[in-house]
Amino acid sequence: MSAVRRGEGRDPVELAARALRRRDRSSSDVDELLARAGVGDARRAEALDTLRRLGYLDDGRLAASRAAALAGRGYGDAAIEFDLERRGVGRGIARDAVGALVPEGERARQIVAREGATARIGRRLVAKGFAHATVEDALGGDVADGDAEPV
């Protein structure tokens, strides 16, 4: 395949901008996309710098937005960090985004207050990435009165 057909003759900023129109992406995700299109290392680095400078590419913004959305859908810190890292966000940026959220314990207590302190809710919280200790703390002693054994 010729270099032109694989991306060397096309503007890498335009290729990346087209991908960013659909959704926010991490720097590493855009870098991979450009590499698959055949854009060389130097042109990829230049394109990424341009996109960052213009504000189209911001891993911190992506991480904060995605973390807030997942927390709002009832996910715990571990699941949120995993999702962000899977999307190519660096571990430090992912941890910062999770650290800016309402603390996991408070989110778990809100879910338990709304849904009830049952083993089923406890299992769901663990499955959604809440730490076992956080779930146990959120459930407290209320489970003994509930419909199942404590988690």
N, C-alpha and C positions, 0 to 999 in steps of 0.2 A: 504494500500500500504506500502511496507516495506521501511525502511529508505534508503537502498541501491538503490532501484529503484527510489526513489524521490530525490536523489542527495547527501545524506550523505556519500556514499561510493565513489563518484566521486570527482575529484579535482575541487574545485570551481574556481580556477584561469583558468583552461582549459575551463570550461563551459563559463566563462565570455569572455575569449579570443576568443572563437568560435563566440560569439555574436558580439564582437568588430571587427571581420574580415570584416563583411558586411558593417558596418558604425560606426561612432563615436556615443557613447552613454554617457549620463550623469551618474554620480556616483549613483544617486538615481534610475535611470533606471536599471543599472546593479545590484544594491542591490535588487530591486524588482524581477528581473529575477532570481537571485540566491535564493531568498526566495520562489518563486513559484516552484523552482526545489527541495525544501526541505532542503536547506543548512541552518544550524543553525546560530544564531546571531554571535557567536565568529568566526566561520569559514568565514562568509561573511565579517566581519570587517577586518580580516586578509587578505583575498583575495583582498578587495578593496585597502587596504594599499599597498599591493604588486604591484597591477596594477598601482597605482598612482606613486609609487617609480620608476617603470620601464618606466613610461611615456606613458603607454597604455590608461590611464584614466586621462583626464584633462578637467574639466568642463570649465575652462577659454578658453582653445583652441577651444573646441566645440562651445562655445558661440560666440567667435570672428569669427570663420569660418562661422557658420550658419548666424550670423547677417550680415556679408559682402555679403553673397550669397543672402539673402532676400532683402537687400538694393539695390543690383545690379538688382534685378527683380522688383524694383519699390515699395517696401513696406515702410511704415512709421514706426516711432519709436514704437508706441503702438502695432502694429501688430507684430513687431519683438520681443518685450519684451514678448508678449503673447505666441508666438510660443516657445521661449526659456523656459519660465516657464512651459509650457505644456509638454516640453521634460524633465522636471525635473531639469533644471538649476535654482539655487537659484536666488532670486530677485536681490541681490546685484551684482552678477556676470553678470546677464542679463543686468542690468543698465550700468555696466562698459563696456560691449561689445557694447551696443548701443551708449554710450558716446564716444567711440573711432571711430565711423563712421563719415563720412562727415556729418555736421549738417543737420537735417531734412529740414530746410528751403531752404538750398542750393540744396538739392536733389529735392525738390518740384519745385523750380524755373527752374532747368534743364529740368524737365519733361514738364513743361508749355512752356518753350522756344522751345522744340522739337515738342510738340504735339499741342500747341495752348492754348490760354487763354479762354476756353469755360466752360460753366456750366457742360458739360459732363465730361470734364477732372477733374474739381473740384470734382464732385461726385465720380469719380473713385479714386481720391487721398484720399478722406475721407474713402471710402470703403476699401482702402488698408492700413488704419491705420495712415494716416497723421492727425495731429491736425487741427481742423477747423480754428484756427487763422493762422496756417502755410499756409493752402490752400488759405485763403482770401488774405494773404500777397503775396503769389506767383502769384495769379491771378491779383492782382493790379486793375487798372481801365481799362485794355484792354478788359474786357468782354463786356463793353457797345458797342464796335464796332463789337463784335463777333456774333455768331449765337444763343445765348441764354442769359437768364438773369443771373446776377451774383449769385454766390453761397452764 
